[in-house]
Amino acid sequence: YEICPHERLMPRNLRRLMHLVLLCPLSKGLQSRLPAVKVKYLVVTWLGVLVSSWVIYMQYSSYSELCRGHVCTVLICEHYQRGIISGSVCKSLCEEKTLTLQRCLSTSPTHQVYSAVWKEKAVVVKCPGLTRPVGLYDKPARGTSMDEFREMLHSFLKDSLGEQSSLGSLVSRVVSLADVNLDGRVSLAEAKAAWALLHVDEFVLLLALQDKEHAPLLLGHCGHLYVTERVAHAALFTLEVPAWARPMVPEAAARALNRWLAPAWPHRVRIAIGLLEFVEEAFHGAYGSLYMCDGGARAVGYSTSYDCKLADLGGMASEAAVRAFLRGRACRGSDDCTFGRDCSATCDRLARRCNTEVVRPNLAKACALLADFLLFGAPSDLRDDLERQLRTCATLSGLASQMEVHHSLVLSNLKTLLWKEISDTKYS
């Protein structure tokens, strides 16, 4: 075969290898000299190099966009060192360097999430946004009294969660969080950090659910960066195929592997009961109703003792927030009346405005998740009844105000069925 001009400076063996594998794998001369099997091998090798290069490039570009935690910590520490903000983990993060970021868990470039180690304990660090939004640390202004600050907090939480009789206790919780040095007073830097945190939707819900066993514990903050406990298993299913790899990985293969990696069936029952209990707590809770609007199986996890934990509350939204989004919104169909991915209301076609009540309850969304999680491996004498109840539950719809009794009955029946399977056993 003819040697390309740019190859003359290479050793002969290397020239031949480069020519065969990369440059001319399909040349007629090659096909005439080598058996067909060797030609196919070379083609496969060549394609493998291309695919591997593409995968590496996609991983690198995705990582560089999503994982910029160092930028976030630099900005936070800059504001801390200038005395603008404060927080219970600022010293560990910016001075002692004992809060160290490890693996990137971010799914959005605007919300940095990292596993980390703090005080020899595995934690999760969350830092919304890479740059400081205009005005984030501008309030409260110097000279604001404590009473005025409390009023600011109450007004903001009322807008976020709606008018609730228990808002006063949540305001006190925010003030207690802000008082980092425990001197009974809130400094300007402490107040600015607390005010910035309240503008993170997930943080408000996390704070409201701190007395619930299904929410991760809040461990500390610095400015609008906050630290939570790490949930041992952050999702119901261990394996999640990245979007760019899904065309190459059959869905059936991913599902089969997830089932093989899943906990034993009695453990899955315990997790499922915990999720159903959370659904009860989220409906008409102390700070109003909360809706599951995004996240699916990625947001629901469990601890090493198989207690259900919502590792990510970013997919949750308060009833007040959803209603505010839908109220007065122009629409032509129900698709125009969707908050997040899965909080949909109906469209009033005469008025061409969205109604404000979500039609698919949290219970239906939870049961749709549990159908994939519970049915495989279930005892044969239970499977038919369990499948029927989960199907009934997953297809629930209608306005909560009109269907509350029916939904409660479906939830109670399902919990009773599951609880009978593990009661009086080591799994309870």
C-alpha positions as CSV (number, residue, x, y, z in Angstrom):
1,Y,0.0,0.0,0.0
2,E,1.1,3.6,-0.4
3,I,2.5,5.3,2.6
4,C,1.0,8.8,3.3
5,P,3.7,11.6,3.2
6,H,3.2,12.6,6.8
7,E,4.1,9.1,7.9
8,R,7.7,9.1,6.6
9,L,9.2,10.5,9.8
10,M,7.7,7.6,11.9
11,P,9.3,4.2,12.6
12,R,8.1,1.6,10.1
13,N,6.1,-0.6,12.6
14,L,4.3,2.5,14.1
15,R,3.5,3.7,10.6
16,R,1.9,0.5,9.7
17,L,-0.2,0.4,12.9
18,M,-1.4,4.0,12.5
19,H,-2.3,3.3,8.9
20,L,-4.2,0.1,9.6
21,V,-6.1,1.2,12.7
22,L,-6.8,4.9,12.2
23,L,-6.3,6.1,8.6
24,C,-7.2,3.4,6.1
25,P,-9.3,0.6,7.8
26,L,-11.6,0.2,4.8
27,S,-9.1,0.6,1.9
28,K,-9.5,-1.8,-1.0
29,G,-5.8,-2.8,-0.7
30,L,-6.3,-3.9,2.9
31,Q,-9.5,-5.8,2.1
32,S,-7.6,-7.7,-0.7
33,R,-4.7,-8.7,1.6
34,L,-6.4,-9.6,4.9
35,P,-9.1,-12.0,5.8
36,A,-12.6,-10.6,6.3
37,V,-12.4,-11.4,10.0
38,K,-9.4,-9.2,10.6
39,V,-11.0,-6.3,8.6
40,K,-14.0,-6.5,10.9
41,Y,-11.8,-6.5,13.9
42,L,-10.0,-3.4,12.8
43,V,-13.3,-1.6,12.0
44,V,-14.6,-2.5,15.5
45,T,-11.4,-1.2,17.1
46,W,-11.6,2.0,15.1
47,L,-15.2,2.6,16.1
48,G,-14.3,1.7,19.7
49,V,-11.7,4.5,19.8
50,L,-14.2,7.0,18.4
51,V,-16.9,6.0,20.9
52,S,-14.5,6.1,23.8
53,S,-13.3,9.5,22.8
54,W,-16.9,10.7,22.6
55,V,-17.8,9.3,26.0
56,I,-14.7,10.9,27.6
57,Y,-15.5,14.2,26.0
58,M,-19.2,14.1,27.1
59,Q,-18.2,13.3,30.7
60,Y,-15.6,16.1,30.8
61,S,-17.9,18.7,29.3
62,S,-20.7,17.7,31.6
63,Y,-18.5,17.7,34.7
64,S,-16.9,21.1,33.9
65,E,-20.3,22.6,33.5
66,L,-22.0,21.0,36.5
67,C,-19.2,20.8,39.0
68,R,-17.8,24.2,39.9
69,G,-17.9,23.9,43.7
70,H,-14.6,25.6,44.1
71,V,-16.0,28.8,42.5
72,C,-18.9,28.8,45.0
73,T,-16.7,28.3,48.1
74,V,-14.3,31.0,46.9
75,L,-17.2,33.5,46.7
76,I,-18.6,32.4,50.0
77,C,-15.3,32.7,51.8
78,E,-14.6,36.1,50.2
79,H,-17.8,37.5,51.7
80,Y,-17.1,35.8,55.1
81,Q,-13.6,37.3,55.3
82,R,-15.0,40.7,54.5
83,G,-17.4,40.4,57.4
84,I,-20.5,40.5,55.2
85,I,-21.9,37.1,56.2
86,S,-21.5,34.6,58.9
87,G,-22.5,31.0,59.6
88,S,-21.9,27.9,61.8
89,V,-19.6,26.3,59.2
90,C,-17.7,29.4,57.9
91,K,-14.7,28.8,60.1
92,S,-14.4,25.2,59.1
93,L,-14.8,26.0,55.4
94,C,-12.7,29.1,55.1
95,E,-10.1,29.1,57.9
96,E,-9.6,25.6,59.3
97,K,-10.3,23.8,56.0
98,T,-11.9,21.0,57.9
99,L,-15.0,21.0,55.7
100,T,-13.7,19.5,52.4
101,L,-15.7,18.9,49.2
102,Q,-15.3,15.5,47.6
103,R,-17.5,14.0,44.9
104,C,-19.7,16.2,42.7
105,L,-23.4,15.3,42.9
106,S,-24.8,18.3,41.0
107,T,-27.6,17.9,38.4
108,S,-27.8,21.6,37.6
109,P,-25.1,24.2,37.1
110,T,-27.1,26.7,39.2
111,H,-27.3,24.4,42.2
112,Q,-23.9,22.9,43.3
113,V,-24.1,19.7,45.3
114,Y,-21.1,17.9,46.7
115,S,-20.5,15.0,49.1
116,A,-18.1,16.2,51.7
117,V,-16.4,15.4,55.0
118,W,-16.9,17.6,58.1
119,K,-15.6,16.7,61.6
120,E,-14.9,13.2,60.2
121,K,-18.5,12.7,59.2
122,A,-19.9,12.2,55.7
123,V,-22.2,15.2,54.8
124,V,-23.6,16.9,51.8
125,V,-22.8,20.5,50.9
126,K,-25.2,22.6,48.8
127,C,-24.5,25.9,47.2
128,P,-27.2,27.5,45.1
129,G,-25.9,29.7,42.2
130,L,-22.3,30.4,41.2
131,T,-22.4,34.1,41.5
132,R,-24.1,36.3,44.0
133,P,-27.5,37.5,42.7
134,V,-28.0,41.2,42.9
135,G,-29.2,42.2,46.4
136,L,-28.8,38.7,48.0
137,Y,-26.7,40.1,50.9
138,D,-28.2,43.6,50.8
139,K,-30.9,42.9,53.5
140,P,-31.4,43.5,56.2
141,A,-29.9,47.0,56.1
142,R,-27.7,48.3,58.9
143,G,-29.8,49.7,61.8
144,T,-32.7,47.1,61.4
145,S,-34.1,46.3,64.8
146,M,-34.7,42.7,66.0
147,D,-38.5,43.3,65.8
148,E,-38.2,44.6,62.3
149,F,-36.1,41.6,61.3
150,R,-38.7,39.2,62.8
151,E,-41.4,41.0,60.8
152,M,-39.4,40.6,57.6
153,L,-39.0,36.9,58.3
154,H,-42.7,36.5,59.0
155,S,-43.8,38.3,55.9
156,F,-41.4,36.4,53.6
157,L,-42.4,33.0,55.1
158,K,-46.1,33.9,54.7
159,D,-45.5,34.5,51.0
160,S,-43.5,31.2,50.7
161,L,-45.8,28.9,52.7
162,G,-49.1,30.8,52.9
163,E,-50.9,32.1,56.0
164,Q,-50.3,29.5,58.7
165,S,-50.9,29.7,62.4
166,S,-47.5,28.1,63.1
167,L,-45.4,30.6,61.2
168,G,-44.3,32.2,64.5
169,S,-42.5,29.0,65.5
170,L,-40.7,28.9,62.2
171,V,-39.6,32.5,62.5
172,S,-38.1,31.6,65.9
173,R,-36.4,28.6,64.3
174,V,-34.8,30.9,61.7
175,V,-33.6,33.4,64.4
176,S,-32.1,30.5,66.4
177,L,-30.3,29.3,63.3
178,A,-29.0,32.8,62.6
179,D,-27.6,33.2,66.1
180,V,-24.3,31.3,65.4
181,N,-22.4,32.4,68.5
182,L,-25.4,31.7,70.8
183,D,-25.2,35.1,72.5
184,G,-28.9,35.7,72.3
185,R,-28.5,38.4,69.6
186,V,-28.3,38.4,65.8
187,S,-25.6,40.4,64.3
188,L,-25.9,42.0,60.9
189,A,-23.7,39.4,59.2
190,E,-25.7,36.6,60.8
191,A,-29.0,38.2,59.7
192,K,-27.7,38.6,56.1
193,A,-26.8,35.0,55.9
194,A,-30.2,33.8,57.2
195,W,-32.0,36.2,54.9
196,A,-30.1,34.8,51.9
197,L,-30.8,31.2,52.9
198,L,-34.6,31.9,52.9
199,H,-34.4,32.7,49.2
200,V,-33.4,29.1,48.5
201,D,-36.7,27.2,48.1
202,E,-35.3,23.8,49.2
203,F,-33.8,25.3,52.4
204,V,-37.2,26.8,53.5
205,L,-38.8,23.3,53.1
206,L,-35.8,21.6,54.8
207,L,-36.1,24.0,57.8
208,A,-39.9,23.5,58.0
209,L,-39.5,19.7,58.0
210,Q,-36.6,19.5,60.6
211,D,-38.8,17.8,63.1
212,K,-39.8,15.1,60.6
213,E,-37.8,11.9,60.5
214,H,-38.1,11.7,56.7
215,A,-36.1,14.9,56.0
216,P,-32.3,15.1,56.2
217,L,-30.9,16.9,59.2
218,L,-29.6,20.5,58.6
219,L,-26.1,20.6,60.1
220,G,-24.9,24.1,59.4
221,H,-24.5,27.0,56.9
222,C,-22.3,29.8,55.7
223,G,-24.0,32.5,53.8
224,H,-26.4,30.8,51.5
225,L,-24.3,27.6,51.4
226,Y,-25.7,24.9,53.7
227,V,-24.7,21.4,55.0
228,T,-27.0,18.5,55.5
229,E,-26.6,14.9,56.7
230,R,-25.7,12.5,53.9
231,V,-28.4,10.0,53.2
232,A,-26.8,6.6,52.7
233,H,-28.8,5.7,49.6
234,A,-29.9,8.9,47.8
235,A,-32.3,7.2,45.4
236,L,-34.6,4.2,45.4
237,F,-32.6,2.6,42.6
238,T,-28.8,2.4,42.7
239,L,-28.1,2.7,39.0
240,E,-29.1,5.8,37.0
241,V,-28.0,5.8,33.4
242,P,-26.8,9.3,32.3
243,A,-28.9,10.9,29.6
244,W,-26.1,10.8,27.0
245,A,-25.6,7.1,27.6
246,R,-29.2,6.0,27.4
247,P,-29.1,5.3,23.6
248,M,-26.4,2.8,24.2
249,V,-27.8,1.1,27.3
250,P,-31.1,-0.9,26.9
251,E,-33.8,0.1,29.4
252,A,-34.5,-3.5,30.1
253,A,-30.8,-4.1,31.1
254,A,-30.8,-1.1,33.4
255,R,-34.0,-2.2,35.0
256,A,-32.7,-5.7,35.5
257,L,-29.5,-4.5,37.1
258,N,-31.4,-2.2,39.5
259,R,-33.6,-5.0,40.6
260,W,-30.6,-7.2,41.2
261,L,-29.0,-4.4,43.3
262,A,-32.2,-3.5,45.3
263,P,-32.6,-4.4,49.0
264,A,-34.4,-7.5,50.1
265,W,-38.2,-7.3,49.7
266,P,-39.0,-6.9,53.4
267,H,-36.6,-4.0,53.5
268,R,-38.3,-2.4,50.5
269,V,-41.6,-2.7,52.3
270,R,-40.2,-0.8,55.3
271,I,-39.0,2.0,52.9
272,A,-42.3,2.1,51.2
273,I,-44.2,2.5,54.4
274,G,-41.9,5.4,55.3
275,L,-42.7,7.1,52.0
276,L,-46.4,6.7,52.6
277,E,-46.0,8.2,56.0
278,F,-44.2,11.2,54.5
279,V,-47.1,11.6,52.0
280,E,-49.4,11.8,55.1
281,E,-47.2,14.4,56.7
282,A,-46.9,16.5,53.6
283,F,-50.7,16.8,53.3
284,H,-52.0,19.5,55.6
285,G,-48.8,19.7,57.6
286,A,-47.9,22.3,60.2
287,Y,-46.8,24.7,57.5
288,G,-49.5,23.9,54.9
289,S,-49.5,21.2,52.2
290,L,-46.4,20.3,50.2
291,Y,-46.5,18.9,46.7
292,M,-44.1,16.5,45.0
293,C,-43.6,18.3,41.7
294,D,-40.3,16.9,40.4
295,G,-37.6,14.3,41.1
296,G,-39.3,11.0,41.2
297,A,-37.2,8.0,42.3
298,R,-34.1,10.3,42.3
299,A,-35.4,12.3,45.2
300,V,-36.5,9.4,47.5
301,G,-33.8,7.6,49.3
302,Y,-33.2,5.5,52.4
303,S,-30.8,5.1,55.3
304,T,-28.7,2.2,56.3
305,S,-31.5,1.0,58.5
306,Y,-33.9,1.2,55.6
307,D,-35.8,4.2,56.8
308,C,-37.2,6.4,54.0
309,K,-35.4,9.7,53.6
310,L,-36.0,12.4,51.0
311,A,-32.4,13.1,50.0
312,D,-33.4,16.0,47.8
313,L,-36.3,18.4,48.6
314,G,-35.7,20.5,45.5
315,G,-38.6,18.7,43.8
316,M,-41.0,19.7,46.5
317,A,-43.1,22.9,46.5
318,S,-45.5,24.5,48.9
319,E,-49.2,24.8,48.0
320,A,-48.8,28.6,48.3
321,A,-46.0,28.6,45.7
322,V,-47.9,26.4,43.3
323,R,-51.1,28.4,43.6
324,A,-49.2,31.7,43.1
325,F,-47.7,30.3,39.9
326,L,-51.0,29.0,38.5
327,R,-53.2,31.9,39.6
328,G,-54.2,34.0,36.6
329,R,-51.9,32.1,34.2
330,A,-53.1,32.2,30.6
331,C,-53.7,28.7,29.0
332,R,-55.1,26.9,26.0
333,G,-54.8,23.4,27.6
334,S,-53.7,21.6,30.7
335,D,-50.1,21.5,29.5
336,D,-49.9,25.2,30.1
337,C,-50.9,24.7,33.7
338,T,-47.9,22.7,35.0
339,F,-45.6,23.7,37.8
340,G,-42.3,21.8,37.6
341,R,-42.7,18.5,35.9
342,D,-45.6,16.9,37.7
343,C,-47.9,19.4,39.4
344,S,-50.6,20.0,36.9
345,A,-54.0,21.8,37.2
346,T,-56.8,22.0,34.7
347,C,-57.3,24.9,32.2
348,D,-60.6,26.8,32.2
349,R,-61.1,27.0,28.5
350,L,-63.8,29.6,28.7
351,A,-61.8,32.0,30.8
352,R,-58.5,30.8,29.3
353,R,-57.0,30.8,32.7
354,C,-55.5,28.0,34.8
355,N,-57.3,26.7,37.9
356,T,-55.2,26.7,41.0
357,E,-55.8,23.2,42.4
358,V,-53.4,20.4,41.5
359,V,-55.3,17.4,40.1
360,R,-52.9,14.5,40.8
361,P,-52.1,14.0,44.5
362,N,-48.8,13.1,46.1
363,L,-50.2,9.7,46.9
364,A,-50.7,8.8,43.2
365,K,-47.1,9.8,42.4
366,A,-45.7,7.8,45.4
367,C,-47.6,4.7,44.4
368,A,-46.4,5.0,40.8
369,L,-42.8,4.9,42.2
370,L,-43.6,2.0,44.5
371,A,-45.1,-0.1,41.7
372,D,-41.6,-0.4,40.2
373,F,-39.9,-0.7,43.6
374,L,-42.2,-3.3,45.3
375,L,-43.8,-5.7,42.9
376,F,-40.7,-7.6,41.8
377,G,-39.8,-10.2,44.4
378,A,-43.1,-9.9,46.3
379,P,-44.6,-13.1,47.8
380,S,-46.8,-14.9,45.2
381,D,-49.8,-15.0,47.6
382,L,-49.6,-11.2,48.0
383,R,-48.6,-10.0,44.6
384,D,-52.0,-9.8,43.0
385,D,-53.6,-7.8,45.8
386,L,-50.6,-5.5,46.1
387,E,-50.6,-4.9,42.4
388,R,-54.3,-4.1,42.4
389,Q,-54.0,-1.7,45.3
390,L,-51.0,0.1,43.8
391,R,-52.8,0.4,40.5
392,T,-55.8,1.9,42.2
393,C,-53.6,4.3,44.1
394,A,-51.4,5.3,41.2
395,T,-54.5,6.3,39.1
396,L,-56.0,8.6,41.8
397,S,-56.9,12.0,40.5
398,G,-59.3,14.8,41.3
399,L,-59.2,17.9,43.5
400,A,-57.9,17.1,47.0
401,S,-60.7,19.2,48.6
402,Q,-63.3,16.8,47.1
403,M,-61.4,13.5,47.3
404,E,-59.7,13.7,50.7
405,V,-61.7,10.9,52.4
406,H,-61.3,8.5,49.4
407,H,-57.5,9.2,49.2
408,S,-57.2,8.6,53.0
409,L,-59.0,5.2,52.7
410,V,-56.7,4.1,49.8
411,L,-53.6,5.1,51.8
412,S,-54.8,3.4,54.9
413,N,-55.6,0.1,53.1
414,L,-52.2,0.1,51.4
415,K,-50.3,0.8,54.6
416,T,-52.2,-2.0,56.4
417,L,-51.5,-4.5,53.7
418,L,-47.8,-3.7,53.7
419,W,-47.5,-3.5,57.5
420,K,-49.0,-7.0,58.0
421,E,-46.1,-8.4,56.0
422,I,-43.4,-7.2,58.3
423,S,-45.1,-6.7,61.6
424,D,-43.8,-8.9,64.4
425,T,-40.6,-9.6,62.4
426,K,-37.1,-8.2,62.6
427,Y,-37.9,-5.9,59.6
428,S,-40.4,-3.9,61.6
